[in-house]
Amino acid sequence: MKLLRRILGALVIAGTVAGGIRLKGTGGVPPQRGGWRPLELPDER
C-alpha cells in the first residue's frame, strides 16, 4: 500500500509539473509572416 501511495504521489507531482510547463509555454520566436491586414469596409450609404 505504501508503494502504491508513492507511485500515485509521483504521478500527481509529474502531472502538476507538466501542466505548469505547458501553461507557461516556451516563449519561442514570434511568427515572421502573416499578422494584421487592413480591413476593407463597404460604404454605408
C-alpha positions in Angstrom: 0.0 0.0 0.0 2.9 2.3 0.8 4.4 1.7 -2.6 1.1 2.4 -4.4 0.8 5.7 -2.5 4.3 6.7 -3.5 3.6 5.9 -7.2 0.4 7.9 -7.1 2.2 10.8 -5.5 4.9 10.8 -8.1 2.3 10.7 -10.9 0.5 13.7 -9.4 3.7 15.7 -9.0 4.8 14.8 -12.5 1.4 15.9 -13.9 1.4 19.1 -12.0 4.9 20.0 -13.2 4.0 19.1 -16.8 0.8 21.2 -16.6 2.8 24.1 -15.3 5.3 23.9 -18.0 2.6 23.6 -20.6 0.7 26.7 -19.3 3.9 28.8 -19.0 4.9 27.9 -22.6 8.4 28.2 -24.0 8.2 31.7 -25.5 9.8 30.9 -28.8 10.1 33.2 -31.8 7.1 35.3 -33.0 5.8 34.4 -36.4 7.7 36.1 -39.3 4.7 36.0 -41.7 1.1 36.9 -41.5 -0.2 39.3 -39.0 -2.7 42.1 -39.2 -4.2 43.2 -42.5 -6.1 46.4 -43.1 -9.9 45.8 -43.0 -11.8 47.0 -46.1 -15.3 48.0 -45.2 -18.0 48.8 -47.7 -19.5 52.3 -47.8 -22.6 52.6 -45.5 -24.8 54.6 -47.9 
